[in-house]
Amino acid sequence: MDASARDSALAKLNAELLSAARSVPRVELAKRLRYVGLLGLQKVVLRTPVLTGFTRAQWQTTDSSPATSTIEATDPGGADTISRESNVIERIAAEVASGAKPPPLMLISNPAPNALVLEEGGYPKNPKRGTYMRARKTRGGRTIGAHYEIRSAGGFSKQAPRGMVAITLEELRTTARPK
């Protein structure tokens, strides 16, 4: 999904959520916000490709504007990032439930330098050598020598060929739809 399609999906989701927010009691709205926030966070974090875990660890939840600075962390499995940011989502949901006016905005963003390329593509279409992989031992104790590995195809990461955010937004549009 390209940037304009992603922005369109985000605008549709925002419009649906704002429409629902006007007709739902604050406590119910907070429950929905919490559910959508936690589900969206988990999906984008776990869909983020991993080499070192740096980009996966950079997902941040804010209530005013997108995150602009990176965190000194790596999180190959994603659990630490999900746990850390779940606390922020819980706080924002609590503010909504308490009647804070206006309801705070909730943004999940990633300031890692390569996050946009992972989402929208931009890697070489036909890489010649790929990513340099240092020598390492496997879980079975076997040593794999240093080598180059092609980790992209058609300009996109093989681990996230359709991005992370666009897919999650489309899923949330169907999952979070008011009943």
N, C-alpha and C positions, 0 to 999 in steps of 0.2 A: 504494500500500500504506500503510495507516495505521500508527500507532506500535505498536499491539499486535501486528499481523501482522508488522511488521519485527522486533520483539523476539522473537516466536515463531520466526521464521526464524533469527535470530541464536542463540537457545537451541538449536535443532536442529543448526545447524552446529557450535556449541561442543561439544555432546554427541557428535556424530559424530567430531569431531577428537580429543576426549579419549579416547574409546573406542579409536580407532586408535592414539593415542599410547602406550597401555599395552602394545600388542602389537608395536610397531615399534622396531627398534634406533634409538638416538639419532641416528646419522648419517642414516639414512633419514628419520626424523622431521624433522630439520633441513632436509633437501632439500624435503620436502613443505611445511613451514612457509615456507620461502623462496619456493617456487613460488606458494603461495596468497597470501602477503603481497604479493609483487611484482605478481601478476596483479590482486589486489583493489585495490591502490594505483593502478595504472595505470587501471583501469576507473573508479573513483570520481573521480579527478582529471580524466580526460578527459570524463566525463559532467557535470561541474559547469558550469552555465551561466556565460557570460562576458559581462560588461559592461566592466569595467576589468581583470579578472584577479585582483582581491583575494581573492575567495572561493576561487578555484581554488588560489591560493598558500598558503592556510591549512591544507591537509591536513597533519597531523603524525602521525608514528608514535612511540608511546611503549611502554614495557614495564611500566608500573605502573598509571597512571590516565590518563583522557582529558586531552588538552591543554586548558588553560584560558586561555591568553593568545595573542593574535594575533602574527603576524610582520609586520614592516614590509616587505612585498614585494607585488608584483603579478606574475602569471605567466599572461598570456593564453593561451599555447600549452600550458602544463602541463609542459614538459620539465624546467625547473629544479626544480620541486616533486618530480617523479618521481625525478630524480637525487639530490636532497638526501635524500629519505626512503628511497630504496633503500639508502643507506649504513646507515641505522638498522636496516632489515630484515635486511641482511647481518650486522650485529653481533649481533642477537637470534638469528638462525639459528646463528651461530658459537657462542654461549653454549649453545644446546641441544645442538649436536654435541659440545661439550666435556664434557657431563655436568653442567652447572650444575644444582643441586637447589634448589628445584623448577624445572621449565622456566619461563622467564620468560613472562609474558603479553605478547601483542602486540596493541596497539590502534591503529587508524587513525581519527583523529577530526578534527573541524573546528570550532574555536571562533569562527568568523566569526559576527557577529550575525545574518546572514540565512541561515545554513546550514540551520537547522531548517525555516524557511519554504520554502526551495527543496526540501527533502526531503519535507515533509508537506503542503505547500500553505499557504494563509493569505493570499495576495494577494487583493485585492478581486475578487469574482466577475465584476463588470461594470465595469472601470475606465473612468472618464470621459475622462481625458486620457492616462494612462500615464506613462512615464519620459521626463524631459526629456533630449533628445539635443543636445549642443552642435554648432555648425556645424563641419564638417570637410571635408577633401579626400579624394576617393576615390583608389584606386591609379592610376586613369586621369587624375588631375589635376582632375576635375570637383569643384566645391564643392557640398556639400549644406548647406543652411541649417539653423539651429536649428529643432527641431521636437519634438513629443511622439510617442512611439512606444508602442503597446500591446504589452507583452512578456509578458503573462500571459493565460490563458484558464481559466475555471472555478476560479480560485483558485490555479492552478499556473503555474510558469514554462513558456513555450512551448518553451524549450530543454531542459527536463527535466520533462515532464509527469507522469512516474511516479517522480520522485526520482532519486537516484544510488545510495544505499546499499542500499535494499531490492532493487532489480534486481540489483545486484552480489552481494548475499548469496545470492539464489536461484540465480544462475549458479554461484557458488562451491560451493554445496551439491551441485550435479551434477558440477562439474568436479573438486572436491577429494575426492570420495568414495573411500574406500580400495578398492583392487582386490582 
